[in-house]
């Protein structure tokens, strides 16, 4: 191996490793040879007379080298920073790879890389490749020993990859290369470009096929040491990767990899590799790098994978001989799939909290409005509409002292008026004995209607009074109360209709649906055409609801104990997102409560456990009580007493 005399950089290497004049013709030492390798010098490193040989083309990662460097379409860890940056965005979790091998005594070749995937903004990668030689003898041209130094060549890599809306992922790696030989330094900047394509073939044989491309030194690093400038040649890799899984239990499979290397001033090389995977825990590999066979193995334990490779490098195979190589890969953090699921659950939780806040705010506004209007009716002597308003306000906040006080006042006034009216009925009965039984019937029907009216069951109240009118068509009392109730129903429905239309204008579809449903529930004897228009509008609005709107609507009905309406909304939401666990849970709870019934306990054990849960509620130990009750519900799904106790425990927990 003769030194190249016409090159300034080579003369620098000769000067730093010069020998006395009588030993000039002896072969260069291996340390001088490695120093030449670090510099990329053709004469010292590979015995060539032209062209540059980039030192970092040896590759990184024991897994990739054991697969014959056919890794461009299958870079499945942080070594993708080197082999194909586009593959980074297919990593599920944060990934750290450490790789090291000893070329010769005192010379080390190593790589450390880290990949940081994100859900939406792509994946970043960071890496360092280093090749160093120590104890290089530094002598002057006249043979004077100046001491020992070191030679070091490093690349600092910064990568980014992003999957496009198409089945294509692009990536790039910015490289900063630094060369240090004794007291001399040089730095250059380069760029690699990668692409990964996942075609959607219908043929089963070609499914899950991956095609990869990587252009190294698309922008070539330029390093100038003394007067010699080195420009790295471009190198183009392309390859295919095809996984084959075996049927049956376990995770056995085979990965088949093909690759090709096209480079300036180098012969075109074909690569292939195959990897057998046993139970996704052990790996056996063999590959051909274009010059020789390489062998490898790996083992995976939890988040750690240790890989081993043995064989020659595809370049300088005759110089280094077979090498042992080790890589350690560590995965940590949550996967992209887990992060997406967490984000979805956080969104549902936010919607749940937002719905609860809006509902509480709406209830407070409605309560104040009902109380104000009830007082106005009361001051005008219109005690019946005042009672309706106070009753509605009390239903919103049952423990509110002011609402209860005003309701009692209205009930007292109505009772006084009712007493006067009943006295008139009694007087008419005394005047007409023959109508005594009829009047008794009318009285019973009137009382039934009033009890229904007090609980806002307007339709039932009117039905009771109309039964009385069938016997006494001219009864003015019943007609008057029917007319009052119908007037109030129409007034309430007009107000609800106006609020529903206003809610539609404000795009509050769930609020509008709730108001339209209330109109249909309490309508009585209304125009059939108007009813059909409202039903058609409800159907149209429900089709407009998105998943979130359906969830809000269902949650609002669920909280308001309109369980059958809640079931409709949850079922519609599941058509959009069938596997959502929270919506399934709410649908299950709503269905149980909608079909709840009073029934005996299935066994004495269930009865004793239920009484135990009741005692825990009385002791304000609601968490333990709730745990017992939920277990009992699994055994008697529709037992109303168990369901009521569950709701009570949850309500008390929320009040804390």
Order of alpha helices (4+ residues) and beta strands (2+ residues): alpha-alpha-alpha-alpha-alpha-beta-beta-beta-beta-beta-beta-beta-beta-beta-beta-beta-beta-beta-beta-beta-alpha-beta-alpha-alpha-alpha-alpha-alpha-alpha-alpha-alpha-alpha-alpha-alpha-alpha-alpha-alpha
